[in-house]
């Protein structure tokens, strides 16, 4: 086991032992020791058996737990994980890295043969794996997956994409979120990784949706505002005046973050929204909530 994983596995083991009975604890301990010895077959078999041995209950973490997670791995957000996902991650982290190429091949076998629940656990574990740069192509494969749960395992509550993806890979993740109707709010780094090329792609996407008489996701404008050009400002004015309530709020928020010379005057065309922003009455969180309930 790589030294960098030791604090992680200790923390995860402490969480596991407080949530399973003695029989399950004994089984996990026995299997993890075999896996730590480099037994690939033991890893594959144990990984598949986890739900049968421990169940799939949701996990409840205290603030202390979440602070501990942040301390051992900044950006790690296990608050939405289930018990089987936690145990599966423990097994993967128990497997020795050894030769990097052989290690990646082992993981590739797990990704290529895994069912949905296994894939979700594997993709969620990406930010915890040693040698993170080795897994970029695998993570990019995850955002191309057509199963929403698997895609969200990469896109949501996961710091790995924002840390490791190229701009092109990142832009595809954001665009797919909007295309399949997945919120941007749980995407870590959504504001920090916004870029000019993404802005242009999103404006094109908005034009396509409008031409097809389909609704434009309000959250789309979140990544447009900071890099808005003349064309984007025109579209934001249109969204501000003719969009749904959520889209009008989103356009106003986007304009408030824009450095474009015309942004302030366009926002002033909707004084009610401008004053609401100044008063802190809505945010991207409330925009996402409004759109989800529409």
Secondary structure, 3 states (H helix, E strand, C coil): CCHHHHHHHHHHHHHHHCCCCHHHHHHHHHHHHHHHCCCHHHHHHHHHHHHHHHCCCECCCCHHHHHHHHHHCCCCCHHHCEHHHHHHHHHHHHCCCCCHHHHHHHHHHHHHHCCHHHHHHHHHHHHHCCCHHHHHHHHHHHHCCCCHHHHHHHHCCCCHHHHHCCHHHHHHHHHHHHHHCCCCCCCCCCCCCCCHHHHHHHHHHHHHHHHCCCCCCHHHHHHCHHHCCHHHHHHHHHHHHHCCHHHHHHHHHHHHCCCCCCHHHHHCCCHHHHHHHHCCCCCHHHHHHHHHHC
